[in-house]
Amino acid sequence: MKPKYQMILEEIKSDILSGVYSVGEQIPTELALQDRYRVSRQTVRKAILELANEGFLRSEKGSGTYVSHQYRTRSAGTTGKRTIGVITTYISDYIFPSIIRGIEGRLNEDSYSLLLASTNNDVEQEKKALEMMLSFGVDGLIIEPTKSNFYNPNIAYYLAFKEQEVPLIMINAYYEELDVPFLCLDDVQSSYLATRELIAKGHTQIGIIAKMDDLQGKYRMKGYIKALGEAKLRFDPTQVLSFDTETKPDLSSRLRTFLTEHREQLTAIVCYNDEVGLEVIQVCRQLELSVPQDLSVIGQDNSYIAKNANIKLTTLTHPQEQMGRDAADWIIKKLQGKRDLKNSTYYQPVLIEGETVQELN
């Protein structure tokens, strides 16, 4: 359990960073804070003193306590070069090492520092990461949104960056509520091409495994439905298995149930990404289903795990390192005062044939 003064400190700091209190604005009096948090005056003063030491507050004798601007400048400039913040949902998993490598490579060329954080696709961890970046005073921000298919409670932090004229760009997805630049794979087209490949090989009973708390999943579902519609194939909601960040640990057991129930029906599956595709193949082995003879499987993203698997997964490309490099290049050019930079970029996927799709007679 955190000490009470620490809870007060963190809440006031969050209110400052998210713009509830502006620079120069007076915060509630010590007495008001005592009443709000039901704590002693000493506890309130300890929280205020620490916030003052960190540059968030300043006290004026006989007047009150005000939000200071020092927190914005005390961290900036200490390294001797500009710092770009990078927030991704994950760091060491899947395609993220390649994206980060692209960012780091481009930043190094112009002697920028990198401050890295991850959210594990959790909005509370995203909040902490955004607060860290605002407290540090980063010069720019590259971010992959957390649970981008849902309303995000951290919108105020993004608006704080815009108010402070800190350039930011989103990668892989974006928040539809915000007007911010982004770099994304054309996820509709990726899943559309995957589904169309299966249809071209004679498959008519095609399922999909979809992750629905991210915008990528929403658009990959859209591409799947689009391809079915063009081929005059009926969309069957029972052939959809959806999951999200919280239910992902149970995906393997749910796949066993799903594939068992549809064993005699489905001939192919479009997977949210390569990681899911390989998990489908693993479950097929457990159920003694042969891939692709009994079930054709397509992944997406052309990840390193697909490249290193013991079966060559049919998949679609993702720009990965190039996306990271382009994001860093956009931030650098923005800081250099370049105008007319693109606000949206969609990378076009390309099908990579593997060993996991069979043509039906």
Secondary structure, DSSP 8 states (H G I E B T S, - for coil): ---HHHHHHHHHHHHHHTTSS-TT-B---HHHHHHHHT--HHHHHHHHHHHHHTTSEEEETTTEEEE-SHHHHSSTTTTSS-EEEEEES-SSSTTHHHHHHHHHHHHHHTT-EEEEEE-TT-HHHHHHHHHHHHHHT-SEEEE--SSTTS--TTHHHHHHHHHTT--EEEES---TTS---EEEE-HHHHHHHHHHHHHHTT---EEEEEE-SSHHHHHHHHHHHHHHHHTT----GGGEEEE-TTTGGGHHHHHHHHHHHTTTT-SEEEESSHHHHHHHHHHHHHTT--TTTT-EEE-SS--HHHHTSSS--BEE---THHHHHHHHHHHHHHHTT--S--SEEEE---EE--SS-----
